[in-house]
């Protein structure tokens, strides 16, 4: 009788936890949908051709922000993604997650991942803007952002590589494949979903960052950047500028454009990840 009662209590608790999970998931989903709907409703109607493609001569425009954002994404990802994935491959495939050096790398990545972005901005300002004499420039901002997102990419890529079953590696070795070939033809394609997700999160952080960029690229919102060594702006900085200098409609419109931009990048990255898996032989 006592065992039957304990079983009923356990079953009731499990059912309550399951429904609680449904409720929490619904709340999170509702919050996400609410933010998206609010931003789109408030901002889509304020988007105009002059805002998107204007030259900034007497009227606000986000064309320089588009150019600056794309430049920052390209610079930071070209630096951080290869370094991050290569570091994760070394930790999982060669170092085998053992040794003092591996522990030092892991502590360093965990520590760097928790540092506030304003500290990265101050570091970029001191090193790149002042010491190296680059001044406010897209290159200084892009390298600083690369340093900021590198720990996130390392940890996410490492977890994705660890999730690949050991049987994949053993099967490749049994067929005569070397370690390098196994990594590039079997392990990395199998982990491509997690790696693409890490890159998406990193790009999202680059797009949404503002504290780092104020200290490294300035806030030149009225003209296109002349090159990587020239100052510029980003979509996040434009939102800050418009909201604080009397352009509420432009701030709402820029927020909507930024949201659409992030959704488009996510869809593109997901498509690239599926294409990599398909070319690798359909490993899921």
C-alpha atoms as an extended CHARMM CRD file, in Angstrom:
* protein
*
       284  EXT
         1         1  UNK       CA              0.0000000000        0.0000000000        0.0000000000  PROA      1               0.0000000000
         2         2  UNK       CA              2.8330000000        2.3710000000        0.8920000000  PROA      2               0.0000000000
         3         3  UNK       CA              4.6760000000        1.5740000000       -2.3640000000  PROA      3               0.0000000000
         4         4  UNK       CA              1.5170000000        2.1970000000       -4.3640000000  PROA      4               0.0000000000
         5         5  UNK       CA              1.0390000000        5.5760000000       -2.6660000000  PROA      5               0.0000000000
         6         6  UNK       CA              4.6670000000        6.5460000000       -3.2930000000  PROA      6               0.0000000000
         7         7  UNK       CA              4.2770000000        5.5550000000       -6.9470000000  PROA      7               0.0000000000
         8         8  UNK       CA              1.1540000000        7.7290000000       -7.2990000000  PROA      8               0.0000000000
         9         9  UNK       CA              2.9400000000       10.6780000000       -5.6870000000  PROA      9               0.0000000000
        10        10  UNK       CA              5.9270000000       10.2290000000       -7.9950000000  PROA      10              0.0000000000
        11        11  UNK       CA              3.6620000000       10.0510000000      -11.0370000000  PROA      11              0.0000000000
        12        12  UNK       CA              1.7690000000       13.1750000000       -9.9370000000  PROA      12              0.0000000000
        13        13  UNK       CA              5.0150000000       15.0700000000       -9.4000000000  PROA      13              0.0000000000
        14        14  UNK       CA              6.2930000000       14.0470000000      -12.8490000000  PROA      14              0.0000000000
        15        15  UNK       CA              3.0360000000       15.1410000000      -14.4600000000  PROA      15              0.0000000000
        16        16  UNK       CA              3.1250000000       18.4760000000      -12.6060000000  PROA      16              0.0000000000
        17        17  UNK       CA              6.7350000000       19.0780000000      -13.6940000000  PROA      17              0.0000000000
        18        18  UNK       CA              5.8290000000       18.2680000000      -17.2810000000  PROA      18              0.0000000000
        19        19  UNK       CA              2.9620000000       20.7570000000      -17.2710000000  PROA      19              0.0000000000
        20        20  UNK       CA              5.1980000000       23.3070000000      -15.5540000000  PROA      20              0.0000000000
        21        21  UNK       CA              7.6860000000       22.8270000000      -18.3880000000  PROA      21              0.0000000000
        22        22  UNK       CA              4.8970000000       23.4420000000      -20.9160000000  PROA      22              0.0000000000
        23        23  UNK       CA              3.9120000000       26.6330000000      -19.0910000000  PROA      23              0.0000000000
        24        24  UNK       CA              7.4970000000       27.9320000000      -18.9180000000  PROA      24              0.0000000000
        25        25  UNK       CA              8.0420000000       27.1390000000      -22.5890000000  PROA      25              0.0000000000
        26        26  UNK       CA              4.8050000000       28.9330000000      -23.4670000000  PROA      26              0.0000000000
        27        27  UNK       CA              5.8030000000       32.0030000000      -21.4510000000  PROA      27              0.0000000000
        28        28  UNK       CA              9.2240000000       32.1680000000      -23.1250000000  PROA      28              0.0000000000
        29        29  UNK       CA              7.6880000000       31.7270000000      -26.5700000000  PROA      29              0.0000000000
        30        30  UNK       CA              5.0270000000       34.3340000000      -25.8710000000  PROA      30              0.0000000000
        31        31  UNK       CA              7.6810000000       36.8220000000      -24.7080000000  PROA      31              0.0000000000
        32        32  UNK       CA              9.7180000000       36.2410000000      -27.8630000000  PROA      32              0.0000000000
        33        33  UNK       CA              6.7110000000       36.5800000000      -30.1510000000  PROA      33              0.0000000000
        34        34  UNK       CA              5.5600000000       39.6570000000      -28.2410000000  PROA      34              0.0000000000
        35        35  UNK       CA              8.9020000000       41.4150000000      -28.6960000000  PROA      35              0.0000000000
        36        36  UNK       CA              9.0280000000       40.5490000000      -32.3990000000  PROA      36              0.0000000000
        37        37  UNK       CA              5.4470000000       41.6510000000      -33.0450000000  PROA      37              0.0000000000
        38        38  UNK       CA              5.8560000000       44.8810000000      -31.0690000000  PROA      38              0.0000000000
        39        39  UNK       CA              9.0640000000       45.8550000000      -32.8690000000  PROA      39              0.0000000000
        40        40  UNK       CA              7.6520000000       45.0370000000      -36.3000000000  PROA      40              0.0000000000
        41        41  UNK       CA              4.3250000000       46.8150000000      -35.7500000000  PROA      41              0.0000000000
        42        42  UNK       CA              6.0070000000       49.8680000000      -34.2870000000  PROA      42              0.0000000000
        43        43  UNK       CA              8.7980000000       50.0920000000      -36.8270000000  PROA      43              0.0000000000
        44        44  UNK       CA              7.7940000000       48.6600000000      -40.2060000000  PROA      44              0.0000000000
        45        45  UNK       CA              5.4500000000       51.5430000000      -40.9820000000  PROA      45              0.0000000000
        46        46  UNK       CA              8.2480000000       54.0510000000      -40.3820000000  PROA      46              0.0000000000
        47        47  UNK       CA             10.6420000000       52.4520000000      -42.8880000000  PROA      47              0.0000000000
        48        48  UNK       CA             11.0770000000       54.6990000000      -45.9180000000  PROA      48              0.0000000000
        49        49  UNK       CA             13.3420000000       54.5640000000      -48.9840000000  PROA      49              0.0000000000
        50        50  UNK       CA             15.1860000000       57.6610000000      -47.8240000000  PROA      50              0.0000000000
        51        51  UNK       CA             15.8990000000       56.0290000000      -44.4680000000  PROA      51              0.0000000000
        52        52  UNK       CA             17.2480000000       52.8970000000      -46.1440000000  PROA      52              0.0000000000
        53        53  UNK       CA             19.1070000000       54.3550000000      -49.1000000000  PROA      53              0.0000000000
        54        54  UNK       CA             19.5480000000       58.0620000000      -48.3610000000  PROA      54              0.0000000000
        55        55  UNK       CA             22.9310000000       59.7280000000      -48.2800000000  PROA      55              0.0000000000
        56        56  UNK       CA             22.3890000000       61.5290000000      -45.0060000000  PROA      56              0.0000000000
        57        57  UNK       CA             22.1710000000       65.0090000000      -46.5430000000  PROA      57              0.0000000000
        58        58  UNK       CA             19.6770000000       66.6800000000      -44.2240000000  PROA      58              0.0000000000
        59        59  UNK       CA             17.6940000000       63.5210000000      -43.4400000000  PROA      59              0.0000000000
        60        60  UNK       CA             18.5950000000       60.5280000000      -41.2540000000  PROA      60              0.0000000000
        61        61  UNK       CA             19.6250000000       57.3310000000      -43.0190000000  PROA      61              0.0000000000
        62        62  UNK       CA             20.8460000000       53.8890000000      -41.9920000000  PROA      62              0.0000000000
        63        63  UNK       CA             22.8480000000       53.1600000000      -45.1380000000  PROA      63              0.0000000000
        64        64  UNK       CA             26.1800000000       53.8400000000      -43.3680000000  PROA      64              0.0000000000
        65        65  UNK       CA             25.0150000000       51.5660000000      -40.5550000000  PROA      65              0.0000000000
        66        66  UNK       CA             24.3880000000       48.7390000000      -43.0300000000  PROA      66              0.0000000000
        67        67  UNK       CA             27.8910000000       49.1090000000      -44.4420000000  PROA      67              0.0000000000
        68        68  UNK       CA             29.4230000000       49.3080000000      -40.9770000000  PROA      68              0.0000000000
        69        69  UNK       CA             27.4870000000       46.3200000000      -39.6350000000  PROA      69              0.0000000000
        70        70  UNK       CA             28.4120000000       44.1020000000      -42.5880000000  PROA      70              0.0000000000
        71        71  UNK       CA             32.0550000000       45.1430000000      -42.2800000000  PROA      71              0.0000000000
        72        72  UNK       CA             32.1110000000       44.3600000000      -38.5630000000  PROA      72              0.0000000000
        73        73  UNK       CA             30.4930000000       40.9610000000      -39.1190000000  PROA      73              0.0000000000
        74        74  UNK       CA             32.9990000000       40.0960000000      -41.8420000000  PROA      74              0.0000000000
        75        75  UNK       CA             36.0630000000       41.2030000000      -39.8390000000  PROA      75              0.0000000000
        76        76  UNK       CA             35.0560000000       39.5550000000      -36.5610000000  PROA      76              0.0000000000
        77        77  UNK       CA             33.9040000000       36.2670000000      -38.1170000000  PROA      77              0.0000000000
        78        78  UNK       CA             36.9250000000       35.9580000000      -40.4100000000  PROA      78              0.0000000000
        79        79  UNK       CA             39.1330000000       36.1880000000      -37.3280000000  PROA      79              0.0000000000
        80        80  UNK       CA             37.1050000000       34.4720000000      -34.5990000000  PROA      80              0.0000000000
        81        81  UNK       CA             35.4630000000       31.5450000000      -36.4380000000  PROA      81              0.0000000000
        82        82  UNK       CA             38.6490000000       29.8690000000      -37.8020000000  PROA      82              0.0000000000
        83        83  UNK       CA             40.5020000000       30.4520000000      -34.5210000000  PROA      83              0.0000000000
        84        84  UNK       CA             37.5840000000       29.2410000000      -32.4270000000  PROA      84              0.0000000000
        85        85  UNK       CA             36.8870000000       26.0910000000      -34.4390000000  PROA      85              0.0000000000
        86        86  UNK       CA             40.6010000000       25.2490000000      -34.6890000000  PROA      86              0.0000000000
        87        87  UNK       CA             40.9790000000       25.6710000000      -30.9220000000  PROA      87              0.0000000000
        88        88  UNK       CA             37.9670000000       23.4200000000      -30.3100000000  PROA      88              0.0000000000
        89        89  UNK       CA             39.3850000000       20.7770000000      -32.6750000000  PROA      89              0.0000000000
        90        90  UNK       CA             42.6940000000       20.8570000000      -30.8200000000  PROA      90              0.0000000000
        91        91  UNK       CA             41.0190000000       20.5320000000      -27.4210000000  PROA      91              0.0000000000
        92        92  UNK       CA             38.7500000000       17.6360000000      -28.4060000000  PROA      92              0.0000000000
        93        93  UNK       CA             40.7200000000       15.7010000000      -31.0190000000  PROA      93              0.0000000000
        94        94  UNK       CA             44.3740000000       16.2090000000      -30.0740000000  PROA      94              0.0000000000
        95        95  UNK       CA             44.6120000000       17.2660000000      -26.4360000000  PROA      95              0.0000000000
        96        96  UNK       CA             41.7560000000       14.8790000000      -25.5300000000  PROA      96              0.0000000000
        97        97  UNK       CA             40.5710000000       17.3240000000      -22.8480000000  PROA      97              0.0000000000
        98        98  UNK       CA             43.5070000000       16.4080000000      -20.5950000000  PROA      98              0.0000000000
        99        99  UNK       CA             46.5220000000       18.2240000000      -19.2160000000  PROA      99              0.0000000000
       100       100  UNK       CA             47.2900000000       21.4760000000      -17.4430000000  PROA      100             0.0000000000
       101       101  UNK       CA             47.4330000000       23.4620000000      -20.6780000000  PROA      101             0.0000000000
       102       102  UNK       CA             43.9070000000       22.3740000000      -21.6100000000  PROA      102             0.0000000000
       103       103  UNK       CA             42.6380000000       23.3490000000      -18.1660000000  PROA      103             0.0000000000
       104       104  UNK       CA             44.2820000000       26.7590000000      -18.5260000000  PROA      104             0.0000000000
       105       105  UNK       CA             42.6000000000       27.2940000000      -21.8970000000  PROA      105             0.0000000000
       106       106  UNK       CA             39.2280000000       26.2850000000      -20.4980000000  PROA      106             0.0000000000
       107       107  UNK       CA             39.5460000000       28.5950000000      -17.4860000000  PROA      107             0.0000000000
       108       108  UNK       CA             40.6120000000       31.4350000000      -19.7790000000  PROA      108             0.0000000000
       109       109  UNK       CA             37.6600000000       30.9440000000      -22.1460000000  PROA      109             0.0000000000
       110       110  UNK       CA             35.1800000000       30.6950000000      -19.2750000000  PROA      110             0.0000000000
       111       111  UNK       CA             36.6140000000       33.8560000000      -17.7040000000  PROA      111             0.0000000000
       112       112  UNK       CA             36.6470000000       35.8310000000      -20.9440000000  PROA      112             0.0000000000
       113       113  UNK       CA             33.0860000000       34.7660000000      -21.7330000000  PROA      113             0.0000000000
       114       114  UNK       CA             31.8740000000       36.3750000000      -18.5140000000  PROA      114             0.0000000000
       115       115  UNK       CA             33.6140000000       39.7340000000      -18.8940000000  PROA      115             0.0000000000
       116       116  UNK       CA             31.2390000000       42.6710000000      -19.5910000000  PROA      116             0.0000000000
       117       117  UNK       CA             31.3870000000       44.0540000000      -23.0970000000  PROA      117             0.0000000000
       118       118  UNK       CA             32.3840000000       47.5190000000      -21.8920000000  PROA      118             0.0000000000
       119       119  UNK       CA             35.6690000000       46.0180000000      -20.6280000000  PROA      119             0.0000000000
       120       120  UNK       CA             36.3650000000       44.6840000000      -24.1200000000  PROA      120             0.0000000000
       121       121  UNK       CA             35.5570000000       48.1140000000      -25.4780000000  PROA      121             0.0000000000
       122       122  UNK       CA             37.9980000000       49.7680000000      -23.0930000000  PROA      122             0.0000000000
       123       123  UNK       CA             40.6650000000       47.2200000000      -24.0500000000  PROA      123             0.0000000000
       124       124  UNK       CA             40.0890000000       47.8680000000      -27.7530000000  PROA      124             0.0000000000
       125       125  UNK       CA             40.1880000000       51.6260000000      -27.1990000000  PROA      125             0.0000000000
       126       126  UNK       CA             43.4760000000       51.5140000000      -25.2960000000  PROA      126             0.0000000000
       127       127  UNK       CA             45.2540000000       48.9780000000      -27.5160000000  PROA      127             0.0000000000
       128       128  UNK       CA             43.9800000000       49.6720000000      -31.0270000000  PROA      128             0.0000000000
       129       129  UNK       CA             42.7580000000       53.2620000000      -30.9290000000  PROA      129             0.0000000000
       130       130  UNK       CA             45.4330000000       54.8020000000      -28.6730000000  PROA      130             0.0000000000
       131       131  UNK       CA             48.5360000000       52.5940000000      -28.4930000000  PROA      131             0.0000000000
       132       132  UNK       CA             48.5770000000       51.3790000000      -32.1040000000  PROA      132             0.0000000000
       133       133  UNK       CA             47.3340000000       54.7460000000      -33.3220000000  PROA      133             0.0000000000
       134       134  UNK       CA             44.5490000000       53.3950000000      -35.5240000000  PROA      134             0.0000000000
       135       135  UNK       CA             42.0400000000       55.9000000000      -34.2060000000  PROA      135             0.0000000000
       136       136  UNK       CA             38.3330000000       55.1970000000      -34.3570000000  PROA      136             0.0000000000
       137       137  UNK       CA             38.0860000000       52.6220000000      -37.1410000000  PROA      137             0.0000000000
       138       138  UNK       CA             36.0600000000       49.6460000000      -38.2960000000  PROA      138             0.0000000000
       139       139  UNK       CA             39.1640000000       47.4610000000      -38.0750000000  PROA      139             0.0000000000
       140       140  UNK       CA             39.6610000000       48.3010000000      -34.4010000000  PROA      140             0.0000000000
       141       141  UNK       CA             36.0050000000       47.5570000000      -33.6840000000  PROA      141             0.0000000000
       142       142  UNK       CA             36.0110000000       44.3230000000      -35.7020000000  PROA      142             0.0000000000
       143       143  UNK       CA             39.1150000000       42.9170000000      -33.9980000000  PROA      143             0.0000000000
       144       144  UNK       CA             37.7530000000       43.8380000000      -30.5750000000  PROA      144             0.0000000000
       145       145  UNK       CA             34.4780000000       42.0890000000      -31.3840000000  PROA      145             0.0000000000
       146       146  UNK       CA             36.4210000000       39.0450000000      -32.6070000000  PROA      146             0.0000000000
       147       147  UNK       CA             38.2100000000       38.8500000000      -29.2530000000  PROA      147             0.0000000000
       148       148  UNK       CA             34.8660000000       39.1880000000      -27.4780000000  PROA      148             0.0000000000
       149       149  UNK       CA             33.0470000000       36.3870000000      -29.3470000000  PROA      149             0.0000000000
       150       150  UNK       CA             36.0250000000       34.0080000000      -29.5370000000  PROA      150             0.0000000000
       151       151  UNK       CA             35.3900000000       32.2860000000      -26.1510000000  PROA      151             0.0000000000
       152       152  UNK       CA             31.7520000000       31.7010000000      -27.0590000000  PROA      152             0.0000000000
       153       153  UNK       CA             32.6810000000       30.0660000000      -30.3630000000  PROA      153             0.0000000000
       154       154  UNK       CA             35.3730000000       27.8990000000      -28.7250000000  PROA      154             0.0000000000
       155       155  UNK       CA             33.0340000000       26.5480000000      -26.0470000000  PROA      155             0.0000000000
       156       156  UNK       CA             30.0970000000       25.9660000000      -28.3920000000  PROA      156             0.0000000000
       157       157  UNK       CA             32.2260000000       24.3130000000      -31.0650000000  PROA      157             0.0000000000
       158       158  UNK       CA             33.9030000000       22.1490000000      -28.4460000000  PROA      158             0.0000000000
       159       159  UNK       CA             30.5510000000       20.9320000000      -27.1360000000  PROA      159             0.0000000000
       160       160  UNK       CA             29.3990000000       20.1740000000      -30.6900000000  PROA      160             0.0000000000
       161       161  UNK       CA             32.5480000000       18.1530000000      -31.4140000000  PROA      161             0.0000000000
       162       162  UNK       CA             32.2250000000       16.2310000000      -28.1550000000  PROA      162             0.0000000000
       163       163  UNK       CA             28.6470000000       15.3330000000      -29.0970000000  PROA      163             0.0000000000
       164       164  UNK       CA             29.8070000000       13.4940000000      -32.2400000000  PROA      164             0.0000000000
       165       165  UNK       CA             29.6620000000        9.7370000000      -31.4640000000  PROA      165             0.0000000000
       166       166  UNK       CA             33.0100000000        8.0140000000      -31.1130000000  PROA      166             0.0000000000
       167       167  UNK       CA             31.7750000000        5.3340000000      -33.5240000000  PROA      167             0.0000000000
       168       168  UNK       CA             32.0520000000        7.8710000000      -36.3770000000  PROA      168             0.0000000000
       169       169  UNK       CA             35.7670000000        8.2670000000      -35.7200000000  PROA      169             0.0000000000
       170       170  UNK       CA             36.3330000000        4.5560000000      -35.1610000000  PROA      170             0.0000000000
       171       171  UNK       CA             34.5520000000        3.6780000000      -38.3810000000  PROA      171             0.0000000000
       172       172  UNK       CA             36.6690000000        6.1350000000      -40.3530000000  PROA      172             0.0000000000
       173       173  UNK       CA             39.8780000000        4.8040000000      -38.8010000000  PROA      173             0.0000000000
       174       174  UNK       CA             38.8080000000        1.2310000000      -39.5750000000  PROA      174             0.0000000000
       175       175  UNK       CA             38.4130000000        2.1760000000      -43.2440000000  PROA      175             0.0000000000
       176       176  UNK       CA             41.9520000000        3.5290000000      -43.3360000000  PROA      176             0.0000000000
       177       177  UNK       CA             41.2810000000        7.2540000000      -43.0340000000  PROA      177             0.0000000000
       178       178  UNK       CA             43.8680000000        9.3590000000      -41.2430000000  PROA      178             0.0000000000
       179       179  UNK       CA             43.1400000000       11.6630000000      -38.3320000000  PROA      179             0.0000000000
       180       180  UNK       CA             43.0770000000       14.8610000000      -40.3720000000  PROA      180             0.0000000000
       181       181  UNK       CA             40.8230000000       13.3400000000      -43.0270000000  PROA      181             0.0000000000
       182       182  UNK       CA             38.5030000000       11.9770000000      -40.3420000000  PROA      182             0.0000000000
       183       183  UNK       CA             38.2420000000       15.3860000000      -38.7030000000  PROA      183             0.0000000000
       184       184  UNK       CA             37.4860000000       17.2840000000      -41.9160000000  PROA      184             0.0000000000
       185       185  UNK       CA             35.3010000000       14.6890000000      -43.6520000000  PROA      185             0.0000000000
       186       186  UNK       CA             33.4590000000       13.0960000000      -40.7300000000  PROA      186             0.0000000000
       187       187  UNK       CA             33.7020000000       14.9590000000      -37.4280000000  PROA      187             0.0000000000
       188       188  UNK       CA             33.3220000000       18.5770000000      -38.5500000000  PROA      188             0.0000000000
       189       189  UNK       CA             30.3680000000       17.8840000000      -40.9160000000  PROA      189             0.0000000000
       190       190  UNK       CA             28.6440000000       15.9260000000      -38.1510000000  PROA      190             0.0000000000
       191       191  UNK       CA             29.1480000000       18.8310000000      -35.7540000000  PROA      191             0.0000000000
       192       192  UNK       CA             28.2840000000       21.5010000000      -38.3280000000  PROA      192             0.0000000000
       193       193  UNK       CA             24.8360000000       22.1110000000      -36.8360000000  PROA      193             0.0000000000
       194       194  UNK       CA             26.2390000000       23.1400000000      -33.4660000000  PROA      194             0.0000000000
       195       195  UNK       CA             29.0610000000       25.1160000000      -35.0390000000  PROA      195             0.0000000000
       196       196  UNK       CA             26.6300000000       27.0200000000      -37.2640000000  PROA      196             0.0000000000
       197       197  UNK       CA             24.5000000000       27.7460000000      -34.1920000000  PROA      197             0.0000000000
       198       198  UNK       CA             27.5670000000       29.1020000000      -32.4090000000  PROA      198             0.0000000000
       199       199  UNK       CA             28.3470000000       31.3380000000      -35.3710000000  PROA      199             0.0000000000
       200       200  UNK       CA             24.7320000000       32.5670000000      -35.4510000000  PROA      200             0.0000000000
       201       201  UNK       CA             24.8860000000       33.4980000000      -31.7660000000  PROA      201             0.0000000000
       202       202  UNK       CA             28.2300000000       35.2080000000      -32.3030000000  PROA      202             0.0000000000
       203       203  UNK       CA             26.9050000000       37.2050000000      -35.2760000000  PROA      203             0.0000000000
       204       204  UNK       CA             23.8580000000       38.1610000000      -33.2300000000  PROA      204             0.0000000000
       205       205  UNK       CA             26.1030000000       39.4990000000      -30.5000000000  PROA      205             0.0000000000
       206       206  UNK       CA             28.1690000000       41.4300000000      -33.0360000000  PROA      206             0.0000000000
       207       207  UNK       CA             25.0440000000       42.9960000000      -34.5270000000  PROA      207             0.0000000000
       208       208  UNK       CA             23.5500000000       43.9590000000      -31.1690000000  PROA      208             0.0000000000
       209       209  UNK       CA             26.7340000000       45.2900000000      -29.5540000000  PROA      209             0.0000000000
       210       210  UNK       CA             26.9940000000       48.9940000000      -28.8490000000  PROA      210             0.0000000000
       211       211  UNK       CA             29.2850000000       49.6210000000      -25.8420000000  PROA      211             0.0000000000
       212       212  UNK       CA             32.3230000000       48.1390000000      -27.5960000000  PROA      212             0.0000000000
       213       213  UNK       CA             31.6790000000       50.0760000000      -30.7830000000  PROA      213             0.0000000000
       214       214  UNK       CA             31.2150000000       53.4700000000      -29.1660000000  PROA      214             0.0000000000
       215       215  UNK       CA             34.7650000000       53.1850000000      -27.8230000000  PROA      215             0.0000000000
       216       216  UNK       CA             36.3800000000       51.7430000000      -30.9660000000  PROA      216             0.0000000000
       217       217  UNK       CA             34.6230000000       52.9290000000      -34.1410000000  PROA      217             0.0000000000
       218       218  UNK       CA             33.0310000000       56.1730000000      -32.9710000000  PROA      218             0.0000000000
       219       219  UNK       CA             29.5380000000       57.0820000000      -34.1190000000  PROA      219             0.0000000000
       220       220  UNK       CA             29.6990000000       58.6060000000      -37.6060000000  PROA      220             0.0000000000
       221       221  UNK       CA             26.0880000000       58.1940000000      -38.7630000000  PROA      221             0.0000000000
       222       222  UNK       CA             25.9600000000       60.6580000000      -41.6570000000  PROA      222             0.0000000000
       223       223  UNK       CA             28.4130000000       59.1960000000      -44.1990000000  PROA      223             0.0000000000
       224       224  UNK       CA             29.5900000000       55.8670000000      -45.5450000000  PROA      224             0.0000000000
       225       225  UNK       CA             32.8980000000       54.5460000000      -44.2050000000  PROA      225             0.0000000000
       226       226  UNK       CA             35.7850000000       55.1130000000      -46.5790000000  PROA      226             0.0000000000
       227       227  UNK       CA             37.5790000000       51.8960000000      -45.6180000000  PROA      227             0.0000000000
       228       228  UNK       CA             38.5040000000       49.6310000000      -42.7440000000  PROA      228             0.0000000000
       229       229  UNK       CA             40.6310000000       52.3600000000      -41.1430000000  PROA      229             0.0000000000
       230       230  UNK       CA             37.8430000000       54.9430000000      -41.1570000000  PROA      230             0.0000000000
       231       231  UNK       CA             35.2570000000       55.4730000000      -38.3890000000  PROA      231             0.0000000000
       232       232  UNK       CA             31.7000000000       54.3690000000      -38.8860000000  PROA      232             0.0000000000
       233       233  UNK       CA             28.5280000000       53.2020000000      -37.2130000000  PROA      233             0.0000000000
       234       234  UNK       CA             26.2740000000       50.1450000000      -36.9000000000  PROA      234             0.0000000000
       235       235  UNK       CA             22.5540000000       49.4610000000      -36.7100000000  PROA      235             0.0000000000
       236       236  UNK       CA             22.6900000000       49.1740000000      -32.9090000000  PROA      236             0.0000000000
       237       237  UNK       CA             24.5220000000       52.5040000000      -32.6350000000  PROA      237             0.0000000000
       238       238  UNK       CA             22.0020000000       54.1210000000      -34.9740000000  PROA      238             0.0000000000
       239       239  UNK       CA             19.1570000000       53.0110000000      -32.7000000000  PROA      239             0.0000000000
       240       240  UNK       CA             20.9730000000       54.6010000000      -29.7640000000  PROA      240             0.0000000000
       241       241  UNK       CA             21.6500000000       57.7820000000      -31.7400000000  PROA      241             0.0000000000
       242       242  UNK       CA             18.1170000000       58.1760000000      -33.1070000000  PROA      242             0.0000000000
       243       243  UNK       CA             16.4940000000       57.4630000000      -29.7300000000  PROA      243             0.0000000000
       244       244  UNK       CA             18.6470000000       60.0460000000      -27.9260000000  PROA      244             0.0000000000
       245       245  UNK       CA             18.6690000000       62.8590000000      -30.5040000000  PROA      245             0.0000000000
       246       246  UNK       CA             14.9970000000       63.3020000000      -31.3060000000  PROA      246             0.0000000000
       247       247  UNK       CA             14.2940000000       60.6990000000      -34.0090000000  PROA      247             0.0000000000
       248       248  UNK       CA             11.8560000000       58.2290000000      -32.3660000000  PROA      248             0.0000000000
       249       249  UNK       CA             10.3210000000       57.0200000000      -35.6500000000  PROA      249             0.0000000000
       250       250  UNK       CA             13.7320000000       56.4080000000      -37.1660000000  PROA      250             0.0000000000
       251       251  UNK       CA             14.7790000000       54.5110000000      -34.0190000000  PROA      251             0.0000000000
       252       252  UNK       CA             11.7090000000       52.2620000000      -34.2960000000  PROA      252             0.0000000000
       253       253  UNK       CA             12.3020000000       51.7120000000      -38.0100000000  PROA      253             0.0000000000
       254       254  UNK       CA             15.9630000000       50.8550000000      -37.4200000000  PROA      254             0.0000000000
       255       255  UNK       CA             14.9290000000       48.3920000000      -34.7120000000  PROA      255             0.0000000000
       256       256  UNK       CA             12.6130000000       46.6600000000      -37.1810000000  PROA      256             0.0000000000
       257       257  UNK       CA             15.3300000000       46.5670000000      -39.8400000000  PROA      257             0.0000000000
       258       258  UNK       CA             17.7870000000       45.1390000000      -37.3160000000  PROA      258             0.0000000000
       259       259  UNK       CA             15.3140000000       42.4270000000      -36.3070000000  PROA      259             0.0000000000
       260       260  UNK       CA             14.6110000000       41.4930000000      -39.9330000000  PROA      260             0.0000000000
       261       261  UNK       CA             18.3490000000       41.4560000000      -40.5990000000  PROA      261             0.0000000000
       262       262  UNK       CA             18.9690000000       39.0490000000      -37.7070000000  PROA      262             0.0000000000
       263       263  UNK       CA             16.1570000000       36.7420000000      -38.8330000000  PROA      263             0.0000000000
       264       264  UNK       CA             17.5370000000       36.7200000000      -42.3830000000  PROA      264             0.0000000000
       265       265  UNK       CA             21.0390000000       35.8580000000      -41.1550000000  PROA      265             0.0000000000
       266       266  UNK       CA             19.6440000000       33.0400000000      -39.0160000000  PROA      266             0.0000000000
       267       267  UNK       CA             17.7520000000       31.5930000000      -41.9820000000  PROA      267             0.0000000000
       268       268  UNK       CA             20.8320000000       31.8770000000      -44.2040000000  PROA      268             0.0000000000
       269       269  UNK       CA             23.0610000000       30.1930000000      -41.6220000000  PROA      269             0.0000000000
       270       270  UNK       CA             20.5760000000       27.3630000000      -41.1250000000  PROA      270             0.0000000000
       271       271  UNK       CA             20.4770000000       26.8270000000      -44.8770000000  PROA      271             0.0000000000
       272       272  UNK       CA             24.2620000000       26.7330000000      -45.0690000000  PROA      272             0.0000000000
       273       273  UNK       CA             24.3850000000       24.2210000000      -42.2040000000  PROA      273             0.0000000000
       274       274  UNK       CA             21.9080000000       21.9140000000      -43.9400000000  PROA      274             0.0000000000
       275       275  UNK       CA             23.8300000000       22.2040000000      -47.2040000000  PROA      275             0.0000000000
       276       276  UNK       CA             27.0650000000       21.2150000000      -45.4480000000  PROA      276             0.0000000000
       277       277  UNK       CA             25.3710000000       18.1740000000      -43.9230000000  PROA      277             0.0000000000
       278       278  UNK       CA             23.8680000000       17.1580000000      -47.2710000000  PROA      278             0.0000000000
       279       279  UNK       CA             27.2090000000       17.3880000000      -49.0490000000  PROA      279             0.0000000000
       280       280  UNK       CA             28.8660000000       15.4480000000      -46.2680000000  PROA      280             0.0000000000
       281       281  UNK       CA             26.5900000000       12.4980000000      -46.8320000000  PROA      281             0.0000000000
       282       282  UNK       CA             23.4910000000       13.3620000000      -44.8580000000  PROA      282             0.0000000000
       283       283  UNK       CA             24.9690000000       12.9920000000      -41.3670000000  PROA      283             0.0000000000
       284       284  UNK       CA             22.4250000000       14.2950000000      -38.8590000000  PROA      284             0.0000000000
